[in-house]
Amino acid sequence: LICIVIGFWRIRANAEVARTVAQQYCKKHELIFVSIHRHKIHLLGQHSGEIDYLMSFTTAPDVAYEGVITIKKQRLIRIDIPVFREPD
């Protein structure tokens, strides 16, 4: 039970880091932050311990995009954002 509680606490801490990173990224690039949610937890292999979050953002009311933010041990590993139309 203790391991489950610690695991949940760590996932929540990573989620808070991901949300902060997403909001800062959107502000810096003049994007509109929409939402973020956990997509995948890597348990094995080269990327073990990494958690991918899908960030939704927009540049205009009729266009939405999704990027991936990867967090490991409460640190940003990478941000993968698709090509998007610059805001007007």
ROVEX-281516 format. One line per field, with one value per residue: residue number from 0; x, y, z of N, C-alpha, C in turn. Coordinates in steps of 0.001 Angstrom, whole numbers. Each point is the difference from the previous one (the first is absolute). Layout:
// residues N
num <- NUM,...;
n_u <- X,...;
n_v <- Y,...;
n_w <- Z,...;
ca_u <- X,...;
ca_v <- Y,...;
ca_w <- Z,...;
c_u <- X,...;
c_v <- Y,...;
c_w <- Z,...;
END
This chain:
// residues 88
num <- 0,1,2,3,4,5,6,7,8,9,10,11,12,13,14,15,16,17,18,19,20,21,22,23,24,25,26,27,28,29,30,31,32,33,34,35,36,37,38,39,40,41,42,43,44,45,46,47,48,49,50,51,52,53,54,55,56,57,58,59,60,61,62,63,64,65,66,67,68,69,70,71,72,73,74,75,76,77,78,79,80,81,82,83,84,85,86,87;
n_u <- 819,1090,357,-1255,7,1200,-392,-1156,681,839,-1015,-603,1161,152,-1263,313,1133,-658,-947,925,675,-1153,-390,1209,-19,-1271,296,1112,-752,-658,-118,-1141,360,-279,840,158,409,88,1013,1258,111,1275,-259,212,1234,458,-1306,465,-1160,-64,-621,-802,-95,-1271,586,-1186,164,-192,-105,-1131,-1159,347,1170,104,972,776,683,1211,-250,1306,-403,1127,-399,-1164,563,52,-423,-1227,-128,-982,138,-1201,226,-60,-1180,808,-104,-1170;
n_v <- -1194,-49,-1045,-369,342,-532,-1044,29,206,-918,-747,327,-195,-1073,-263,412,-687,-1024,243,182,-1043,-654,501,-243,-1191,-175,454,-716,-943,720,-1134,-581,-134,-1259,-1037,-824,-1169,-942,-336,-49,-1102,329,-1296,-358,-441,560,132,-986,146,78,1163,-406,1296,-96,993,495,583,1280,367,-623,608,-64,138,-1329,-52,-1099,220,-541,-6,-246,-601,151,-558,507,-496,1089,-973,160,872,-753,1051,-223,57,1272,469,970,427,529;
n_w <- 0,734,-725,121,1269,154,-712,652,1113,-456,-374,1141,602,-774,309,1210,-103,-527,891,917,-459,-107,1156,482,-591,336,1190,17,-546,896,678,-285,1277,-378,-84,1021,-499,953,-773,457,728,-182,59,-1250,-164,-1096,-148,722,586,-1312,111,-979,-208,-373,-652,268,-1186,-120,-1263,-248,101,-1268,640,146,891,-136,1118,74,1299,73,1124,689,1109,-371,-1096,-718,-788,-518,-977,-451,-781,-542,-1273,352,-305,-369,1264,-310;
ca_u <- -819,907,569,-1041,-134,1201,-100,-1013,554,997,-711,-630,1058,393,-1105,75,1125,-425,-954,759,808,-911,-488,1120,304,-1059,152,1205,-210,-1270,-1011,-1065,9,-1343,-25,1094,-353,993,-214,696,1067,980,470,1166,791,870,-714,-625,-230,-495,-1444,-403,-1242,-484,-371,-841,124,-576,500,-1202,-1174,-424,1111,550,1196,455,1415,347,988,522,532,583,470,-377,834,-380,905,-138,-1300,-188,-1143,-137,35,-1291,-156,334,-1153,-71;
ca_v <- 1194,1152,178,586,1405,711,74,1002,1308,352,301,1312,1018,132,651,1427,527,13,1099,1256,85,250,1374,894,-134,696,1445,442,-65,679,-1000,-89,-1298,-545,-1034,-968,-1235,-1067,-835,-1286,-170,-973,-798,-802,432,1171,1161,-415,1059,1208,105,888,744,662,1393,575,1454,558,1303,700,-714,-1129,-916,-579,-817,-759,-268,-939,447,-1158,335,-1103,432,1408,816,-22,-741,563,459,-265,783,-37,1281,652,1318,1083,852,1282;
ca_w <- 0,54,-1344,-843,406,-470,-1457,-324,347,-1024,-1250,188,-34,-1405,-700,305,-778,-1404,-178,76,-1219,-1120,85,-302,-1429,-751,219,-705,-1447,-269,-315,996,669,147,1031,19,689,-92,-1178,69,989,-496,1126,-357,-1146,32,527,1253,969,-647,-147,-1095,176,-1203,221,-1043,-90,-1217,-441,-445,504,-826,-232,1236,-193,1153,87,1066,981,712,1320,762,1320,138,-885,-1407,-876,-1352,-470,-1432,-447,-1460,-701,167,-602,919,358,-717;
c_u <- 868,602,-1010,-155,1191,-34,-1000,528,1012,-659,-667,1040,462,-1086,9,1138,-397,-959,728,823,-891,-488,1104,348,-1020,122,1172,-224,-1341,-1064,-1054,-5,-1438,-49,1250,-493,1070,-366,605,1062,919,577,1290,767,790,-669,-718,-103,-506,-1522,-285,-1356,-378,-482,-826,147,-593,673,-1145,-1211,-384,1085,545,1176,289,1494,250,1091,430,710,578,570,-167,913,-480,1058,-67,-1433,-35,-1296,-94,146,-1395,-3,293,-1242,52,346;
c_v <- 1265,272,647,1488,812,148,1055,1405,450,341,1367,1120,226,713,1509,669,117,1161,1345,208,354,1443,1007,-39,775,1512,550,86,578,-969,17,-1425,-468,-1022,-855,-1237,-1064,-907,-1389,39,-1091,-760,-755,648,1273,1205,-313,1171,1303,-48,1020,624,635,1393,469,1512,459,1324,882,-811,-1258,-1054,-494,-915,-770,-219,-946,620,-1233,468,-1261,562,1507,940,-161,-751,576,479,-236,678,-92,1402,608,1379,1064,809,1336,1162;
c_w <- 0,-1379,-947,307,-493,-1518,-439,265,-1054,-1337,89,-67,-1442,-801,248,-769,-1471,-268,11,-1268,-1198,-6,-325,-1485,-833,150,-799,-1511,-432,-509,1099,553,199,1135,-72,728,-252,-1167,188,1090,-532,1200,-291,-1145,244,658,1310,987,-594,-119,-1093,316,-1332,365,-1188,38,-1317,-331,-456,455,-789,-227,1344,-349,1281,-99,1159,870,778,1264,623,1287,189,-788,-1439,-798,-1414,-224,-1501,-427,-1520,-586,108,-640,1059,336,-729,888;
END
